[in-house]
């Protein structure tokens, strides 16, 4: 978000860092395919899930700083905007929050497995969504702030820096919009099926 770089992975397990012109600035190959990838806003650190349950903390050069094996299949992962925390969502509904030094800071259970996770930039909160039926908010010590039932499937979520506006890619229901308390505040109805969504730091641009 701040550097203009793009981080990507392919099914062969290759990680790429692209510069503003789309040129490959760095690449590395992991032993297993990358299933989940997220990167900090300042570009310094990333998180990747390889195989079913191996979580990696990565540096700017795409090297693994540390890794750990989770006790269950990992379905989602996210990193804080400045790399201070990582969160992993497991297929059995358990969720773990780790510090940058690999220490487990919190554990909590959600009603459904959280297939999508995002960490807020200016407030210590994480937003999660199940593929169907649940949107929720937790603190970084595992306390539930709110949860909201949904009536649509979710292909992805994103949020503004202050987590006061949350967007949900709701397929044929368009982009569903929620406020910081989880209350619905409207929708963007577009042609086609919305499976991914991204927003700028402030609520000015939506892709």
PyMOL commands that set and color helices and strands:
alter all, ss='L'
color gray80, all
select strands_A, chain A and resi 6-9+14-18+24-29+34-39+45-50+54-59+64-69+74-79+85-90+94-99+104-109+116-119+125-129+135-139+144-148+156-159+165-169+175-179+184-188
alter strands_A, ss='S'
color yellow, strands_A
deselect
rebuild
show_as cartoon
